[in-house]
Amino acid sequence: MLVLLQTTSNKKKELCRIATILLKRKLIACAQIYKTKTKYMWLDKMIDEKEFVLVCKTDSKNLKKIYKTIRNKHSYDIPEFITTKISHISKSYKKWLLQTCKNS
């Protein structure tokens, strides 16, 4: 199953480093980083800050290794780790994605 994986950080360089590691290990086929404004509750305080979102395209077979990498390289106590199933995808893009993120 193909999925989109999302995590966030207030450090763009951190997400760039994580994306590079995941790409080099062939755990993901593609990564995009977006700047966003985030509001959330943390330790009973409302946080309002700039964050960055890392979105990766991958095969769900790689999720355990990806999660372990994110946990080891991320500065947050509880890094976001959300996946969404890709339900519609062109055949050629699917083929590229699967070939690109083949992990042995």
All heavy atoms as an XYZ file, in Angstrom:
866
protein
N       0.848     -1.181      0.000
C       0.000      0.000      0.000
C       0.894      1.243      0.000
O       1.857      1.321      0.765
C      -0.903     -0.023      1.231
C      -1.719      1.236      1.404
S      -2.885      1.217      2.785
C      -1.847      0.911      4.181
N       0.547      2.208     -0.826
C       1.296      3.454     -0.884
C       0.669      4.474      0.061
O      -0.557      4.533      0.185
C       1.310      3.989     -2.306
C       1.945      3.056     -3.324
C       1.830      3.629     -4.721
C       3.406      2.810     -2.975
N       1.517      5.263      0.720
C       1.022      6.225      1.695
C       1.762      7.553      1.588
O       2.890      7.619      1.105
C       1.149      5.705      3.148
C       0.304      4.470      3.373
C       2.597      5.451      3.523
N       1.086      8.587      2.082
C       1.713      9.870      2.350
C       1.994      9.892      3.836
O       1.123      9.547      4.640
C       0.780     11.030      2.007
C       0.415     11.236      0.553
C      -0.579     12.387      0.427
C       1.649     11.514     -0.265
N       3.186     10.276      4.199
C       3.591     10.354      5.597
C       3.841     11.810      5.923
O       4.465     12.528      5.134
C       4.871      9.553      5.809
C       5.645      9.855      7.088
C       4.924      9.274      8.273
C       7.042      9.352      7.002
N       3.376     12.261      7.079
C       3.560     13.649      7.470
C       4.171     13.743      8.856
O       3.788     13.018      9.770
C       2.213     14.369      7.465
C       2.287     15.805      7.916
C       0.949     16.500      7.794
O       0.318     16.458      6.748
N       0.519     17.130      8.865
N       5.136     14.653      8.992
C       5.675     15.014     10.289
C       5.962     16.507     10.262
O       6.018     17.113      9.194
C       6.929     14.189     10.664
O       7.236     14.402     12.049
C       8.118     14.534      9.801
N       6.121     17.123     11.431
C       6.351     18.560     11.507
C       7.513     18.871     12.442
O       7.894     18.052     13.284
C       5.104     19.292     12.041
O       4.757     18.742     13.317
C       3.934     19.166     11.095
N       8.042     20.067     12.283
C       9.098     20.559     13.169
C       9.152     22.073     13.037
O       8.772     22.630     12.004
C      10.459     19.972     12.794
O      11.486     20.523     13.601
N       9.640     22.738     14.071
C       9.857     24.179     13.954
C      11.263     24.470     13.411
O      11.681     25.608     13.335
C       9.609     24.895     15.289
C      10.468     24.355     16.421
O      11.360     23.542     16.205
N      10.183     24.796     17.623
N      11.974     23.418     13.035
C      13.323     23.544     12.483
C      13.358     22.968     11.067
O      13.355     21.750     10.878
C      14.322     22.798     13.362
C      14.377     23.308     14.784
C      15.241     22.417     15.633
C      15.158     22.872     17.081
N      15.770     21.908     17.985
N      13.418     23.847     10.081
C      13.437     23.405      8.683
C      14.647     22.521      8.397
O      14.533     21.499      7.711
C      13.437     24.621      7.754
C      13.347     24.261      6.292
C      13.285     25.507      5.432
C      13.171     25.164      3.971
N      13.129     26.370      3.141
N      15.816     22.887      8.926
C      17.036     22.102      8.683
C      16.896     20.675      9.197
O      17.419     19.740      8.602
C      18.249     22.765      9.322
C      18.716     23.985      8.585
C      19.977     24.552      9.226
C      20.451     25.777      8.473
N      21.692     26.317      9.015
N      16.200     20.513     10.314
C      15.979     19.185     10.877
C      15.182     18.318      9.902
O      15.544     17.166      9.646
C      15.234     19.313     12.207
C      14.925     18.012     12.893
C      14.310     18.248     14.252
O      13.103     18.565     14.316
O      15.046     18.132     15.244
N      14.106     18.875      9.348
C      13.297     18.119      8.401
C      14.060     17.841      7.112
O      13.922     16.761      6.526
C      11.987     18.844      8.101
C      11.001     18.943      9.269
C       9.732     19.657      8.820
C      10.686     17.585      9.863
N      14.879     18.788      6.673
C      15.699     18.561      5.476
C      16.676     17.409      5.709
O      16.868     16.562      4.840
C      16.462     19.834      5.104
S      15.424     21.120      4.403
N      17.273     17.379      6.902
C      18.207     16.297      7.244
C      17.485     14.950      7.285
O      17.973     13.955      6.742
C      18.887     16.599      8.586
C      20.017     15.630      8.927
C      20.727     15.991     10.217
N      19.899     15.634     11.370
C      19.371     16.500     12.227
N      19.569     17.781     12.111
N      18.633     16.077     13.233
N      16.307     14.906      7.897
C      15.524     13.670      7.973
C      15.144     13.205      6.562
O      15.290     12.023      6.224
C      14.272     13.853      8.860
C      14.695     13.987     10.333
C      13.287     12.696      8.676
C      13.572     14.416     11.271
N      14.680     14.131      5.726
C      14.300     13.776      4.353
C      15.486     13.213      3.581
O      15.358     12.202      2.877
C      13.725     14.997      3.635
N      16.652     13.829      3.736
C      17.846     13.356      3.040
C      18.219     11.945      3.485
O      18.535     11.089      2.656
C      19.022     14.330      3.281
O      18.667     15.604      2.743
C      20.300     13.833      2.629
N      18.169     11.691      4.768
C      18.476     10.354      5.294
C      17.501      9.324      4.716
O      17.902      8.259      4.244
C      18.426     10.337      6.832
C      19.584     11.144      7.412
C      18.436      8.902      7.378
C      19.450     11.455      8.899
N      16.199      9.643      4.740
C      15.176      8.715      4.244
C      15.343      8.451      2.749
O      15.181      7.317      2.291
C      13.781      9.252      4.547
C      13.417      9.363      6.033
C      12.070     10.053      6.197
C      13.441      8.011      6.726
N      15.689      9.488      1.988
C      15.914      9.318      0.549
C      17.144      8.461      0.281
O      17.107      7.556     -0.555
C      16.062     10.682     -0.131
C      14.764     11.462     -0.315
C      15.062     12.924     -0.618
C      13.915     10.839     -1.410
N      18.235      8.732      0.991
C      19.460      7.957      0.786
C      19.280      6.489      1.151
O      19.896      5.618      0.538
C      20.611      8.563      1.598
C      21.151      9.835      0.986
C      22.320     10.368      1.779
C      22.910     11.606      1.117
N      24.055     12.145      1.868
N      18.439      6.217      2.143
C      18.167      4.835      2.551
C      17.092      4.189      1.678
O      16.706      3.042      1.934
C      17.743      4.799      4.019
C      18.855      5.182      4.959
C      18.402      5.148      6.396
N      19.477      5.566      7.293
C      19.320      5.799      8.577
N      18.135      5.625      9.159
N      20.343      6.200      9.314
N      16.584      4.926      0.709
C      15.524      4.465     -0.196
C      14.261      4.041      0.547
O      13.554      3.110      0.148
C      16.028      3.354     -1.108
C      17.152      3.826     -2.011
C      17.529      2.797     -3.026
C      18.605      3.397     -3.919
N      18.852      2.638     -5.101
N      13.983      4.740      1.631
C      12.762      4.479      2.395
C      11.589      5.299      1.868
O      10.438      4.960      2.120
C      12.991      4.778      3.878
C      13.963      3.834      4.584
C      14.304      4.349      5.971
C      13.382      2.433      4.657
N      11.887      6.390      1.174
C      10.857      7.226      0.566
C      11.269      7.526     -0.875
O      12.447      7.433     -1.224
C      10.638      8.545      1.345
C      11.901      9.417      1.331
C      10.164      8.258      2.762
C      11.709     10.808      1.892
N      10.288      7.901     -1.683
C      10.569      8.256     -3.071
C      10.665      9.762     -3.259
O      11.348     10.237     -4.148
C       9.479      7.697     -3.979
N       9.994     10.509     -2.404
C       9.874     11.952     -2.600
C       9.573     12.615     -1.261
O       8.907     12.026     -0.412
C       8.732     12.197     -3.575
S       8.368     13.905     -3.904
N      10.075     13.843     -1.101
C       9.794     14.608      0.116
C       9.526     16.059     -0.247
O      10.192     16.614     -1.123
C      10.969     14.522      1.080
N       8.552     16.642      0.410
C       8.250     18.063      0.246
C       8.179     18.697      1.613
O       7.683     18.083      2.567
C       6.924     18.254     -0.485
C       6.976     17.782     -1.914
C       5.759     16.985     -2.312
O       5.001     16.528     -1.472
N       5.593     16.788     -3.604
N       8.674     19.922      1.703
C       8.655     20.658      2.967
C       7.926     21.973      2.747
O       8.245     22.719      1.820
C      10.086     20.891      3.491
C      10.755     19.540      3.758
C      10.054     21.753      4.753
C      12.216     19.621      4.135
N       6.935     22.227      3.590
C       6.112     23.425      3.503
C       6.200     24.209      4.808
O       6.233     23.623      5.890
C       4.633     23.060      3.302
C       4.370     22.210      2.099
C       4.278     20.821      2.205
C       4.192     22.789      0.851
C       4.020     20.040      1.092
C       3.941     22.008     -0.264
C       3.852     20.642     -0.139
O       3.600     19.874     -1.227
N       6.168     25.519      4.699
C       6.088     26.384      5.878
C       4.614     26.573      6.214
O       3.779     26.716      5.325
C       6.737     27.732      5.562
C       6.788     28.682      6.724
C       7.510     29.955      6.304
C       7.517     30.956      7.438
N       8.198     32.199      7.039
N       4.306     26.548      7.513
C       2.917     26.703      7.934
C       2.856     27.425      9.277
O       3.862     27.612      9.961
C       2.219     25.320      8.020
O       0.823     25.520      8.214
C       2.769     24.470      9.142
N       1.674     27.822      9.665
C       1.407     28.421     10.971
C       0.650     27.378     11.770
O      -0.329     26.807     11.292
C       0.567     29.680     10.774
C       0.281     30.436     12.007
C       1.476     31.247     12.425
C       1.047     32.207     13.517
N       2.129     32.678     14.298
N       1.102     27.102     12.989
C       0.519     26.028     13.791
C       0.054     26.544     15.152
O       0.732     27.346     15.781
C       1.572     24.922     14.022
O       2.021     24.448     12.754
C       0.994     23.762     14.810
N      -1.087     26.037     15.575
C      -1.589     26.278     16.933
C      -1.895     24.919     17.537
O      -2.526     24.089     16.892
C      -2.868     27.114     16.922
C      -2.652     28.543     16.528
C      -3.958     29.302     16.635
C      -3.732     30.741     16.268
N      -4.193     31.660     17.267
N      -1.411     24.690     18.750
C      -1.691     23.429     19.414
C      -1.509     23.590     20.924
O      -0.937     24.576     21.392
C      -0.795     22.303     18.886
C       0.697     22.545     19.044
C       1.390     22.047     20.146
C       1.407     23.256     18.092
C       2.756     22.269     20.289
C       2.770     23.470     18.225
C       3.439     22.975     19.318
O       4.793     23.195     19.461
N      -2.025     22.629     21.665
C      -1.876     22.633     23.120
C      -0.692     21.758     23.494
O      -0.543     20.645     22.986
C      -3.145     22.098     23.795
C      -4.381     22.948     23.551
S      -4.243     24.639     24.184
C      -4.166     24.349     25.950
N       0.163     22.283     24.367
C       1.310     21.519     24.865
C       1.530     21.878     26.324
O       1.722     23.045     26.659
C       2.566     21.810     24.038
C       3.741     20.980     24.456
C       4.853     21.416     25.112
C       3.908     19.574     24.277
N       5.703     20.369     25.348
C       5.154     19.217     24.840
C       3.132     18.568     23.707
C       5.639     17.918     24.836
C       3.623     17.283     23.712
C       4.858     16.965     24.266
N       1.466     20.876     27.208
C       1.635     21.070     28.639
C       0.717     22.175     29.162
O       1.130     23.074     29.870
C       3.100     21.375     28.969
C       4.115     20.315     28.526
C       5.539     20.793     28.813
C       3.845     18.981     29.212
N      -0.560     22.090     28.773
C      -1.613     23.021     29.177
C      -1.399     24.453     28.721
O      -1.963     25.387     29.296
C      -1.817     22.980     30.704
C      -2.355     21.648     31.175
O      -3.150     21.039     30.423
O      -1.984     21.211     32.278
N      -0.591     24.649     27.701
C      -0.381     25.987     27.141
C      -0.710     25.956     25.656
O      -0.412     24.978     24.975
C       1.077     26.429     27.299
C       1.497     26.684     28.718
C       2.935     27.164     28.758
C       3.393     27.309     30.205
N       4.807     27.642     30.292
N      -1.324     27.042     25.192
C      -1.575     27.143     23.764
C      -0.309     27.656     23.084
O       0.229     28.698     23.460
C      -2.732     28.068     23.438
C      -3.021     28.076     21.935
S      -4.429     29.050     21.455
C      -5.753     28.098     22.156
N       0.153     26.909     22.116
C       1.350     27.269     21.353
C       0.894     27.804     20.002
O       0.033     27.222     19.352
C       2.277     26.043     21.152
C       2.579     25.351     22.479
C       3.530     26.442     20.399
C       3.322     26.177     23.484
N       1.497     28.891     19.593
C       1.198     29.520     18.306
C       2.544     29.844     17.676
O       3.235     30.755     18.118
C       0.381     30.790     18.543
C      -0.094     31.448     17.272
O       0.298     31.020     16.170
O      -0.860     32.431     17.385
N       2.938     29.053     16.669
C       4.276     29.236     16.111
C       4.333     28.862     14.644
O       3.430     28.256     14.104
C       5.308     28.423     16.888
C       5.158     26.920     16.746
C       6.198     26.129     17.534
O       7.036     26.737     18.201
O       6.157     24.900     17.463
N       5.453     29.218     14.050
C       5.736     28.798     12.677
C       6.324     27.401     12.762
O       7.131     27.096     13.641
C       6.697     29.815     12.075
C       7.724     29.297     11.145
C       8.640     30.401     10.673
C      10.024     30.149     11.231
N      11.050     30.998     10.669
N       5.871     26.547     11.851
C       6.415     25.195     11.760
C       6.621     24.862     10.293
O       6.199     25.600      9.409
C       5.448     24.162     12.362
C       5.645     23.895     13.814
C       4.879     22.662     14.280
O       3.715     22.452     13.886
O       5.461     21.915     15.061
N       7.242     23.726     10.078
C       7.442     23.202      8.747
C       6.848     21.800      8.709
O       6.919     21.069      9.688
C       8.929     23.180      8.388
C       9.520     24.557      8.390
C      10.078     25.083      9.542
C       9.477     25.346      7.240
C      10.592     26.373      9.556
C       9.991     26.629      7.248
C      10.560     27.143      8.409
N       6.250     21.452      7.570
C       5.617     20.153      7.386
C       6.431     19.372      6.365
O       6.698     19.871      5.270
C       4.161     20.302      6.872
C       3.514     18.941      6.680
C       3.345     21.184      7.799
N       6.823     18.169      6.733
C       7.506     17.257      5.822
C       6.489     16.216      5.370
O       5.897     15.525      6.208
C       8.683     16.569      6.517
C       9.359     15.416      5.763
C       9.991     15.905      4.457
C      10.387     14.736      6.650
N       6.265     16.143      4.057
C       5.356     15.149      3.476
C       6.193     14.231      2.601
O       6.939     14.695      1.740
C       4.239     15.806      2.645
C       3.346     14.752      2.003
C       3.418     16.757      3.508
N       6.081     12.936      2.842
C       6.853     11.938      2.095
C       5.910     10.950      1.431
O       4.871     10.605      1.994
C       7.768     11.156      3.040
S       8.891     12.174      3.993
N       6.318     10.472      0.266
C       5.574      9.413     -0.424
C       6.385      8.136     -0.303
O       7.593      8.128     -0.555
C       5.374      9.781     -1.890
C       4.524     11.015     -2.061
C       4.506     11.475     -3.501
C       3.795     12.790     -3.612
N       4.703     13.915     -3.767
N       5.702      7.055      0.102
C       6.425      5.812      0.353
C       5.511      4.596      0.265
O       4.287      4.719      0.180
C       7.112      5.862      1.729
O       7.988      4.737      1.857
C       6.120      5.851      2.873
N       6.134      3.444      0.358
C       5.436      2.165      0.475
C       5.237      1.908      1.971
O       6.162      2.103      2.769
C       6.309      1.071     -0.151
C       5.623     -0.275     -0.243
O       4.830     -0.618      0.654
O       5.901     -0.993     -1.209
N       4.066      1.485      2.357
C       3.779      1.260      3.778
C       4.713      0.224      4.408
O       4.890      0.203      5.625
C       2.321      0.848      3.979
O       2.056     -0.365      3.310
N       5.358     -0.608      3.604
C       6.309     -1.596      4.126
C       7.504     -0.927      4.804
O       8.179     -1.553      5.613
C       6.817     -2.501      2.998
C       5.751     -3.375      2.385
C       6.289     -4.130      1.197
C       5.181     -4.904      0.502
N       5.651     -5.556     -0.726
N       7.751      0.340      4.483
C       8.904      1.050      5.041
C       8.586      1.843      6.305
O       9.482      2.452      6.890
C       9.478      2.006      3.988
C      10.035      1.280      2.790
O      10.497      0.152      2.896
N       9.979      1.923      1.644
N       7.333      1.838      6.741
C       6.924      2.735      7.820
C       7.653      2.502      9.142
O       7.984      3.458      9.834
C       5.409      2.672      8.021
C       4.588      3.309      6.897
C       3.095      3.119      7.156
C       4.930      4.783      6.746
N       7.916      1.276      9.515
C       8.607      1.025     10.786
C      10.006      1.629     10.778
O      10.428      2.265     11.742
C       8.677     -0.472     11.097
C       7.359     -1.051     11.556
C       7.496     -2.511     11.914
C       6.137     -3.069     12.319
N       6.210     -4.473     12.677
N      10.734      1.447      9.677
C      12.084      2.002      9.575
C      12.044      3.530      9.520
O      12.895      4.199     10.104
C      12.800      1.453      8.337
C      13.147     -0.020      8.460
C      13.814     -0.532      7.197
C      14.133     -2.007      7.305
N      14.722     -2.540      6.072
N      11.047      4.069      8.833
C      10.907      5.528      8.763
C      10.605      6.090     10.145
O      11.206      7.078     10.571
C       9.804      5.923      7.757
C      10.218      5.533      6.339
C       9.498      7.413      7.848
C       9.105      5.644      5.314
N       9.673      5.456     10.852
C       9.320      5.926     12.186
C      10.546      5.916     13.102
O      10.798      6.876     13.834
C       8.200      5.075     12.784
C       7.821      5.515     14.177
C       7.122      6.697     14.368
C       8.189      4.771     15.293
C       6.792      7.129     15.644
C       7.862      5.193     16.563
C       7.173      6.375     16.742
O       6.857      6.803     18.002
N      11.313      4.851     13.057
C      12.508      4.747     13.894
C      13.500      5.879     13.558
O      14.066      6.497     14.461
C      13.175      3.383     13.697
C      14.361      3.147     14.592
C      14.937      1.751     14.406
C      16.148      1.567     15.304
N      16.756      0.256     15.134
N      13.679      6.153     12.286
C      14.580      7.227     11.871
C      14.085      8.581     12.383
O      14.864      9.365     12.933
C      14.710      7.257     10.333
O      15.214      5.996      9.897
C      15.639      8.366      9.875
N      12.792      8.837     12.218
C      12.244     10.110     12.682
C      12.406     10.238     14.202
O      12.832     11.271     14.703
C      10.774     10.275     12.243
C      10.727     10.480     10.722
C      10.093     11.431     12.971
C       9.336     10.491     10.123
N      12.079      9.198     14.935
C      12.220      9.238     16.409
C      13.664      9.521     16.815
O      13.917     10.258     17.761
C      11.780      7.912     17.043
C      10.324      7.721     17.200
C       9.629      8.646     18.197
N      10.198      8.597     19.522
C      10.449      9.690     20.270
N      10.190     10.890     19.836
N      10.954      9.582     21.469
N      14.624      8.936     16.110
C      16.032      9.112     16.466
C      16.598     10.469     16.069
O      17.553     10.932     16.693
C      16.880      8.005     15.827
C      16.641      6.664     16.469
O      16.246      6.567     17.630
N      16.868      5.605     15.724
N      16.051     11.091     15.038
C      16.619     12.328     14.501
C      15.813     13.579     14.824
O      16.248     14.683     14.546
C      16.769     12.221     12.961
C      17.607     11.040     12.495
C      19.047     11.175     12.936
C      19.873      9.994     12.448
N      21.231     10.027     12.972
N      14.641     13.416     15.412
C      13.728     14.537     15.650
C      13.945     15.133     17.034
O      14.207     14.416     17.999
C      12.287     14.044     15.517
C      11.326     15.100     15.091
N      11.008     16.162     15.881
C      10.623     15.249     13.951
C      10.141     16.927     15.249
N       9.899     16.393     14.072
N      13.812     16.439     17.141
C      14.018     17.118     18.421
C      12.764     17.158     19.302
O      12.871     17.423     20.500
C      14.505     18.550     18.174
O      13.527     19.285     17.449
N      11.591     16.883     18.746
C      10.363     16.914     19.546
C      10.282     15.685     20.446
O      10.702     14.597     20.057
C       9.126     16.928     18.646
C       8.819     18.233     17.954
C       9.683     19.327     17.994
C       7.648     18.378     17.228
C       9.380     20.507     17.341
C       7.337     19.555     16.569
C       8.208     20.614     16.635
O       7.905     21.782     15.987
N       9.693     15.863     21.624
C       9.439     14.727     22.517
C       8.488     13.727     21.874
O       8.645     12.519     22.023
C       8.836     15.197     23.846
C       9.805     16.012     24.682
O      11.035     15.844     24.515
O       9.337     16.828     25.496
N       7.476     14.259     21.194
C       6.481     13.420     20.536
C       6.327     13.925     19.097
O       5.462     14.752     18.808
C       5.111     13.465     21.258
C       5.256     13.119     22.732
C       4.110     12.532     20.573
C       3.997     13.348     23.548
N       7.171     13.460     18.188
C       7.037     13.943     16.807
C       5.765     13.422     16.141
O       5.337     12.299     16.398
C       8.279     13.396     16.106
C       8.792     12.312     16.962
C       8.294     12.544     18.343
N       5.177     14.271     15.335
C       4.003     13.878     14.561
C       4.406     12.778     13.583
O       5.466     12.829     12.965
C       3.480     15.082     13.786
C       2.295     14.790     12.913
C       1.805     16.034     12.190
O       2.139     17.155     12.593
O       1.097     15.867     11.196
N       3.551     11.774     13.473
C       3.772     10.682     12.522
C       2.401     10.228     12.054
O       1.756      9.412     12.700
C       4.536      9.537     13.194
C       5.010      8.480     12.226
C       6.214      8.637     11.566
C       4.249      7.357     11.981
C       6.663      7.666     10.667
C       4.682      6.381     11.085
C       5.892      6.539     10.426
N       1.950     10.819     10.947
C       0.609     10.543     10.432
C       0.737     10.032      9.003
O       1.480     10.605      8.205
C      -0.257     11.825     10.455
C      -0.455     12.293     11.896
C      -1.601     11.577      9.762
C      -1.166     13.622     12.022
N       0.019      8.974      8.692
C       0.018      8.455      7.322
C      -1.395      8.487      6.751
O      -2.374      8.334      7.483
C       0.564      7.018      7.238
O      -0.260      6.158      8.003
C       1.993      6.945      7.724
N      -1.448      8.669      5.453
C      -2.703      8.657      4.714
C      -2.536      7.743      3.519
O      -1.566      7.883      2.759
C      -3.061     10.081      4.221
O      -3.075     10.977      5.324
C      -4.411     10.094      3.530
N      -3.452      6.829      3.359
C      -3.406      5.893      2.231
C      -3.623      6.656      0.927
O      -4.510      7.506      0.830
C      -4.494      4.831      2.399
C      -4.555      3.835      1.269
C      -5.682      2.853      1.480
C      -5.821      1.945      0.278
N      -6.974      1.054      0.413
N      -2.799      6.351     -0.056
C      -2.976      6.919     -1.392
C      -3.957      6.012     -2.128
O      -3.647      4.856     -2.416
C      -1.637      7.008     -2.154
C      -0.664      7.930     -1.406
C      -1.866      7.476     -3.581
C       0.741      7.961     -1.988
N      -5.124      6.538     -2.429
C      -6.146      5.682     -3.030
C      -6.196      5.793     -4.546
O      -6.610      4.857     -5.220
C      -7.518      5.990     -2.432
O      -7.831      7.347     -2.595
N      -5.788      6.909     -5.110
C      -5.795      7.084     -6.564
C      -4.422      7.596     -7.001
O      -3.954      8.609     -6.482
C      -6.885      8.064     -6.999
C      -8.245      7.639     -6.598
N      -8.883      6.565     -7.168
C      -9.091      8.126     -5.672
C     -10.079      6.418     -6.616
N     -10.213      7.349     -5.700
N      -3.831      6.891     -7.950
C      -2.495      7.253     -8.410
C      -2.322      6.718     -9.836
O      -2.811      5.632    -10.142
C      -1.417      6.683     -7.447
C      -0.028      7.175     -7.793
C      -1.475      5.179     -7.371
C       1.024      6.834     -6.729
N      -1.638      7.477    -10.664
C      -1.422      6.999    -12.032
C      -0.487      5.794    -12.008
O       0.360      5.661    -11.121
C      -0.824      8.107    -12.901
O       0.503      8.375    -12.520
N      -0.650      4.918    -12.971
C       0.164      3.702    -13.026
C       1.649      4.022    -13.147
O       2.480      3.410    -12.484
C      -0.274      2.806    -14.185
C      -1.598      2.131    -13.957
C      -1.991      1.264    -15.144
C      -3.364      0.665    -14.923
N      -3.764     -0.182    -16.050
N       1.982      4.996    -13.985
C       3.395      5.325    -14.196
C       4.010      5.946    -12.943
O       5.154      5.643    -12.585
C       3.572      6.255    -15.393
O       2.788      7.419    -15.242
N       3.256      6.802    -12.242
C       3.781      7.409    -11.017
C       3.928      6.349     -9.927
O       4.918      6.332     -9.195
C       2.876      8.545    -10.540
C       3.509      9.393     -9.473
C       4.367     10.434     -9.807
C       3.272      9.148     -8.124
C       4.968     11.209     -8.834
C       3.861      9.920     -7.144
C       4.707     10.952     -7.498
O       5.296     11.715     -6.533
N       2.974      5.447     -9.841
C       3.039      4.353     -8.864
C       4.264      3.485     -9.116
O       4.987      3.133     -8.174
C       1.767      3.505     -8.924
C       1.762      2.351     -7.955
C       0.460      1.563     -8.061
C       0.443      0.418     -7.070
N      -0.833     -0.318     -7.112
N       4.506      3.153    -10.374
C       5.667      2.336    -10.723
C       6.961      3.042    -10.303
O       7.838      2.434     -9.692
C       5.671      2.065    -12.226
C       6.824      1.204    -12.697
C       6.752      0.971    -14.198
C       7.972      0.180    -14.659
N       7.951     -0.028    -16.116
N       7.076      4.340    -10.621
C       8.259      5.119    -10.233
C       8.428      5.127     -8.711
O       9.511      4.897     -8.194
C       8.153      6.554    -10.763
C       9.182      7.445    -10.145
C      10.493      7.553    -10.502
C       9.004      8.308     -9.025
N      11.139      8.438     -9.675
C      10.238      8.921     -8.753
C       7.916      8.633     -8.210
C      10.415      9.840     -7.724
C       8.093      9.539     -7.175
C       9.336     10.129     -6.957
N       7.331      5.377     -8.007
C       7.395      5.458     -6.548
C       7.885      4.136     -5.948
O       8.795      4.116     -5.109
C       6.011      5.829     -5.995
C       5.960      6.331     -4.569
C       4.754      7.246     -4.390
C       5.932      5.228     -3.571
N       7.317      3.032     -6.396
C       7.709      1.723     -5.863
C       9.153      1.375     -6.205
O       9.870      0.834     -5.365
C       6.759      0.647     -6.375
C       5.357      0.657     -5.774
C       4.435     -0.272     -6.532
C       5.406      0.329     -4.293
N       9.593      1.707     -7.408
C      10.979      1.429     -7.792
C      11.955      2.305     -7.012
O      13.032      1.856     -6.637
C      11.184      1.669     -9.295
C      10.547      0.628    -10.159
C      10.651      0.963    -11.636
O      10.870      2.101    -12.021
N      10.482     -0.049    -12.478
N      11.563      3.545     -6.749
C      12.447      4.504     -6.100
C      12.639      4.212     -4.616
O      13.729      4.391     -4.079
C      11.915      5.932     -6.294
O      11.766      6.172     -7.692
C      12.847      6.956     -5.700
N      11.585      3.770     -3.954
C      11.710      3.545     -2.511
C      11.777      2.074     -2.163
O      11.322      1.645     -1.114
C      10.603      4.269     -1.725
S       8.953      3.681     -1.997
N      12.387      1.288     -3.037
C      12.628     -0.127     -2.720
C      13.717     -0.220     -1.692
O      14.831      0.244     -1.912
C      13.033     -0.884     -3.975
C      11.931     -1.719     -4.502
C      12.409     -2.661     -5.564
C      11.194     -3.361     -6.096
N      11.287     -3.737     -7.456
N      13.389     -0.805     -0.567
C      14.366     -0.947      0.505
C      14.592     -2.434      0.740
O      13.659     -3.186      0.900
C      13.844     -0.272      1.774
C      14.855     -0.291      2.875
O      15.072     -1.315      3.483
N      15.467      0.832      3.113
N      15.847     -2.824      0.765
C      16.151     -4.247      0.991
C      16.260     -4.534      2.459
O      16.759     -3.789      3.215
C      17.462     -4.638      0.352
O      17.744     -3.913     -0.795
